[in-house]
Amino acid sequence: MDYNSLASVASIVGVIFAYFSFMKDKLNNAEELGKLKQKVISLEEQARANESRFQTIESKLDLIQQSLTRLETLFKTIKFKS
């Protein structure tokens, strides 16, 4: 084998190696992107659940505030009657 043939074979092997390295990186990136998308979906679901909980808490706090206002009014009425 002469030098040119050897250089051509080495170039072809190098191109094939570069292609496989590129495909490996592309596969790793696709896998990582899939994991990130799944994590985003999970975080969005968690955010919706938290929002629902916060709305429930806010609703209950409103009820407590209303009850306290009624009690305060009742105590003021009792105080003035005394």
Long-range contacts (C-beta under 8 A, 24 or more apart in sequence): none
